[in-house]
Amino acid sequence: MAQRILYLGTDDGVLTLSVDEEKATVTHRGLPGWSIEELALDPGDSSHVLAGTRGDGVWLSRDSGASWRKPSYGKPGPGKVRCLTVDPKEPRRVFAGTEPIEVFVSEDFGANWLPIKSIRSLPFIDSVDYVTWAVEPHVGDIAVDPTDSGTMYVALQVGSIIKTSDGGVTWKRLD
């Protein structure tokens, strides 16, 4: 059986493991000191992986975790990343959910980011309360409809879910 690669986000960086039928071996340790909230793979090349950090945005490895760089270095983008989602129909499109509540989109696998401003304009967003003193209200996860990229669901801390059917122009609260 061929070896497989497994990426693990930890509270102290990314571990890249080489896995076969009998053992898993750590081959690389990347981004030490950063809490990695989520990883997203390039569907066309599993050696390309994005790591969402809780404080330094999104980082990219193009060599299975051997080295990392920030593809949007010096440009505006997400900071405290809580989740990453690759659009199943447009694999270069990546969404990043952050703390505080905001969603960013990249059309070029993390090189450039734009905020989806319509989320901040929802009247209830500023009233989302803290669950604990350790975190701000944040985006917990993003799901993109695999048959229609314009339909997305965004899970917010404290149990709220918002939905768009028009690519983020308008949103509806589902709870």
N, C-alpha and C positions, 0 to 999 in steps of 0.2 A: 504494500500500500504506500502511496506517495505521502510525503510529509505535508502537513497542513500548517497554516499560520493562524495563530489566535492572538488577538489584541485584547488587553485588559486595561481599563482605566482604573486607577487607584487614587488614594489620597496623596500619593507621592509620585505622580507621573504615570507613564504608560509602560506596560510590560509587553514585549513581543515574545511569543512562545512558538517554538517549532514543535509540532505535535505529531506523533506517529502512533501505531497501535499499542506500543509498550510504555512510552514515556512522553513527558512534556519538558522541554528544555528552554529556559529563558535565553533568548539570543540577543535581545537589546533591552535597555532601560532608557527611556526618554522622558524629557520634560520633568526632571526631578524637582521637587519642591512645589509643584502645582497639583491641585486637586483636579482630576480629570472627571468631569461629570458625564460625558458621553463621547463615543467614537462613531464616525460614519465612514463607510468604505465607498470608494469609487466602484460602481457596479461593473465597469469595464476593465478594471485593473485592481485586484485586491492588494497590490503592493502600495497603492495610494490610499492613505487614510488621513482623515481629519480628526483632530482632538479638540474638544471644547473644554477650555480651562475655566475655573472659577476665579477669574481676575485678570487674565491676560489674553482674552479672546480665543480665536481659533488658529491652531497650528496645523501644518501639513507635513506629512512624510511621503516621499515618493519612492522610498527604498525599504519598505517593510519595517519601518521604525528604527532604522540605523541612524538616521539624522532627521532633524525637524527644523522647519523654518516657518515664519509667520508670513503667509502669502499676501496679506493686506497691510504689511508693515508701513507705518506712516500715514495710513488712510483711516477714515472713520469706519467704525464697525462695532460689533458686539464686544462687551467687556466681560462681565460675569456670566458666562455661558452655562446654562442649566440643561439644555438639550440641543441635539442636532438631528435633522431629518433630511434625507436625500429624496427628492421628488422622483417617484418611480417611473414617471413618463418622460421626465427631462433630467437625466442623471447629473448634469452639470449644475443644476439648481439645488441649492442647499438652504435650509431654513435653520436659524439659530434662535432659540428662546432664551431669554435672559432674566436676570435679577438686577433691578426691578423689572416689572412686567413690560416686555417689549419683544417684538419679533423682527428679526433682520432676514433679508433674503440676498443670496449671492447667485448670480447667473453663470459664474465662471469658477466653480468649485473652491470658493473662498478667497479669491484674489480681490474682489470688490464687494462691498456690502451696502445695502440700503435698508433703512428702517421701514416697516410697514406702518406708516403713521396713523392709519385709521384705528388701530387698536388703542393708542393712547387717548383718542378722542371719545372712546366709549364712556358714558357718564358714570358708570359704577367702578371703573378701574381704580381711580384714586381713593375709593372707599374700601378696597380690599384690605383686610386687616392682617396683621402679623399673626402667625400661629405661635411662634416662639420668638424670643429676643435675638436669636442667632442668625436669622435670615429675613430678608425683605420679601414682600410678595413677589412671586416669580412665575415664569412659565415652566410647567412641569414636563410637558411633552407636546409634540406636534405630530398629527397624523394627516397625511395627504391621501386623498382618494386615489387608488391606483388606476381608475378608469377616467377620472376627470381632475386634472391638476388644479383646477379653479376651486375645488371643494376641499376645504381643510378644517380640521378640528384642532383647537388649542386648549389644552388642559391648564388651568391656572391653579396655583396653590390654593388651598381652602376649598377645593371641590367644584369650582365653577368651570364650565366648558363653554367656549364660544365657537361659532361656526361661520364660515364664509362660503358662499357658492359662486362668488365672482372674483376670486383671486385676491381677496383682501380689501376690496373697495368698501364693502359693507360687512358688518358682523351681526350675529344674533346670539344672545345669551340663551343657552339651552337648559339651565337649571332653573 
